[in-house]
Amino acid sequence: MPSLRHQRVRELLKREIGEVIRREFPVGEVGLVTVNDVDVAGDLHSAIVFISILGNADQQKRGLTMLTQHRKRIQGLVGRAVVLKYTPTLKFLMDDSIVRGNRVLQIIEELERQNPGVAE
């Protein structure tokens, strides 16, 4: 189980990275980018940022590309806002957990419609 400090750093980075993205990247160009989670290494030197992008496929692809290209700038802005001994090296990954969760809910609804009364 992660320490309390580790959890606090994760939440702080999640909030600050989200703010930087909101300020620096226009929604019309890259879609609506949401930081779902940040997984920070035990030594706090690196972090994986799980994002979801609300928009069409082109905006999603462009959004992830722009975040990856501007990674160092984002790290610098986060480093100025968050006081840590080391600013973690960021890596952005698309988080498809929401899409998978919605698909599971759709399957459950379909099964309930096909077999009414079985789940009760």
Summary of the structure (lengths in Angstrom):
residues: 120
radius of gyration: 17.9
end to end distance: 37.0
largest distance: 58.3
contacts: 316
relative contact order: 0.16
helix: 56%
strand: 20%
